[in-house]
């Protein structure tokens, strides 16, 4: 239990973008569920922004508002999109980071997430580089969430694969300022328990991983 609590604490920063996307989705769905009332002639106070404007505003984190949005057809349809994207991560736990420009929506990114990420990336001076960074950050978050959810799973092999992939990616997350070094160190210690079963080997591996994190901190 302590292992997962450490990871959840460390994950707060990483889930911020996904949480903002979720809030934006909820605002869009609110508009969709009330569209019939609006069509019947209900008026909206001039001082209250339109729901779709609220959705755009909620995703702001220092960047300008995204310029694109995907309108889901139903709550069930949106849930199905998210579930399908999560299933891709569950099927391929060893998924590696994407290198180079992301020109098409990866399967592990839902249509709504893709729209939001592209909108945020377009506000960056180098949108292609930023989109790749955001997509890889989202992939990391989903892999971490899957690993956390498997705390009591008997599938130790899958947990080990996830732990190895997350460990491999940690230095890059620090270099990208997606998380700070102290949080990465705490998460690293938890992941090593799944990645290396032998205590002596784990100590040696911990020293190596610590050097990798030091290198990423210097680079950033």
C-alpha positions in Angstrom: 0.0 0.0 0.0 2.8 2.4 0.9 4.3 1.8 -2.6 1.2 3.0 -4.4 0.7 5.9 -2.0 4.2 7.1 -2.9 3.4 6.8 -6.6 0.1 8.5 -6.3 1.7 11.4 -4.5 4.3 11.7 -7.2 1.8 11.4 -9.9 -0.2 14.6 -9.0 1.7 16.8 -11.3 1.6 14.4 -14.2 -2.2 14.0 -14.0 -2.8 17.7 -14.1 -3.0 17.9 -17.9 -5.3 14.8 -18.1 -7.5 16.2 -15.3 -7.8 19.5 -17.2 -8.8 17.6 -20.3 -11.4 15.7 -18.3 -12.9 18.9 -16.9 -13.0 20.3 -20.4 -14.8 17.2 -21.6 -17.3 17.5 -18.8 -18.0 21.1 -19.8 -18.5 20.1 -23.4 -20.9 17.3 -22.4 -22.8 19.7 -20.3 -23.4 21.8 -23.3 -24.4 18.8 -25.3 -26.9 17.6 -22.7 -28.6 21.1 -22.6 -28.7 21.7 -26.3 -32.4 20.9 -26.6 -33.3 23.5 -23.9 -31.2 26.1 -25.7 -33.0 25.3 -29.0 -36.4 25.8 -27.3 -35.5 29.4 -26.7 -33.9 29.5 -23.2 -31.8 32.7 -23.0 -28.3 32.8 -21.5 -27.3 35.9 -19.5 -24.9 38.1 -21.5 -22.4 38.1 -18.7 -22.1 34.2 -18.6 -19.7 32.7 -21.1 -20.9 30.0 -23.4 -20.2 26.4 -22.1 -17.8 25.7 -25.0 -15.9 28.9 -24.0 -15.7 27.5 -20.4 -14.3 24.3 -21.7 -11.6 26.1 -23.6 -10.8 28.3 -20.6 -10.5 25.3 -18.2 -7.6 23.8 -20.2 -5.5 26.9 -19.9 -2.3 26.3 -17.9 -0.4 29.3 -18.9 -0.8 28.6 -22.6 -3.4 30.1 -24.9 -6.6 28.4 -25.6 -6.7 25.4 -28.0 -8.2 26.2 -31.4 -9.7 22.8 -32.1 -12.3 20.6 -30.3 -14.0 17.4 -31.0 -17.7 17.2 -30.1 -18.6 13.8 -28.7 -22.0 12.4 -29.7 -23.0 10.9 -26.3 -21.6 10.3 -22.8 -21.4 6.6 -23.7 -19.5 7.4 -26.9 -16.9 9.5 -25.0 -16.6 6.8 -22.3 -16.0 4.2 -25.1 -13.3 6.3 -26.6 -11.5 6.6 -23.3 -11.9 2.9 -22.5 -10.5 1.9 -26.0 -7.5 4.2 -25.5 -6.8 2.7 -22.1 -7.1 -0.8 -23.4 -4.3 -0.1 -25.9 -2.0 0.7 -23.0 -3.1 -2.5 -21.1 -2.4 -4.6 -24.2 1.1 -3.1 -24.8 2.6 -2.2 -21.4 6.1 -2.0 -22.9 5.1 0.8 -25.2 8.1 3.1 -25.9 8.2 6.9 -26.3 7.4 8.3 -29.7 10.3 10.0 -31.4 9.9 12.6 -34.1 6.8 14.5 -35.2 3.4 12.9 -34.3 1.4 13.3 -37.5 -1.5 10.9 -36.7 -3.5 10.2 -33.5 -1.8 7.3 -31.6 -4.2 4.5 -30.6 -3.6 5.1 -26.9 -4.9 8.7 -27.3 -8.6 9.2 -27.5 -10.1 11.6 -30.1 -11.0 14.1 -27.4 -7.5 14.0 -25.9 -6.0 14.3 -29.3 -8.0 17.4 -30.1 -7.0 19.0 -26.8 -3.4 18.2 -27.1 -3.1 19.5 -30.6 -4.9 22.7 -29.5 -2.4 23.3 -26.7 0.6 22.4 -28.9 -0.4 24.9 -31.5 0.2 27.7 -29.0 3.8 26.7 -28.7 6.6 28.2 -30.9 7.5 24.7 -32.0 4.1 22.9 -32.1 5.4 19.7 -33.6 8.0 19.3 -30.8 5.4 20.2 -28.2 2.8 17.8 -29.5 5.3 14.9 -29.3 6.2 15.9 -25.7 2.6 16.1 -24.7 1.7 12.8 -26.3 4.6 11.1 -24.6 3.7 12.6 -21.3 0.1 11.3 -21.6 1.5 7.8 -22.5 3.6 7.9 -19.4 0.7 8.9 -17.2 -1.5 6.1 -18.6 1.3 3.6 -18.0 1.7 4.8 -14.5 -2.0 4.7 -13.8 -2.1 1.1 -15.1 0.8 0.1 -12.9 -0.9 1.6 -9.9 -4.1 -0.2 -10.6 -2.3 -3.5 -10.6 -1.0 -3.3 -7.0 -2.8 -6.5 -6.0 -2.6 -8.2 -9.4 -1.0 -11.7 -9.7 0.3 -10.8 -13.1 3.8 -10.0 -11.8 5.3 -10.2 -15.2 3.1 -7.4 -16.5 3.9 -5.3 -13.5 7.6 -5.9 -14.1 7.3 -4.8 -17.7 5.5 -1.6 -16.7 8.0 -0.9 -14.0 10.9 -1.3 -16.4 9.3 1.0 -18.9 8.5 3.7 -16.4 12.0 3.5 -14.9 13.5 3.9 -18.4 11.3 7.0 -19.0 11.8 8.7 -15.7 15.0 10.7 -16.6 13.2 12.1 -19.6 10.2 13.1 -17.5 12.6 15.0 -15.2 14.5 16.6 -18.2 11.1 17.8 -19.6 10.1 19.2 -16.2 7.1 16.9 -16.1 8.1 16.1 -12.5 10.7 17.2 -10.1 13.7 15.2 -9.0 12.6 14.4 -5.4 9.3 12.9 -6.7 11.1 11.0 -9.4 13.4 9.5 -6.8 10.5 8.3 -4.6 8.7 6.8 -7.6 12.0 5.2 -8.7 12.4 3.4 -5.4 8.8 2.0 -5.7 9.2 0.9 -9.3 12.5 -0.9 -8.5 10.7 -3.3 -6.1 8.7 -4.6 -9.0 11.5 -4.4 -11.6 14.2 -6.3 -9.6 13.2 -9.0 -7.2 16.7 -9.8 -5.8 17.7 -7.3 -3.1 21.4 -7.2 -4.0 20.7 -6.7 -7.7 18.2 -4.0 -6.8 20.8 -2.0 -4.9 23.1 -2.1 -7.8 20.3 -1.1 -10.2 19.3 1.7 -7.8 22.8 3.2 -8.1 22.6 3.1 -11.9 19.1 4.6 -12.0 20.2 7.4 -9.6 23.0 8.3 -11.9 20.6 8.5 -14.8 18.4 10.9 -12.9 21.4 13.0 -12.0 22.3 13.2 -15.6 18.7 14.3 -16.6 18.7 17.0 -13.9 22.0 18.4 -15.2 20.7 18.4 -18.7 17.5 20.3 -17.7 
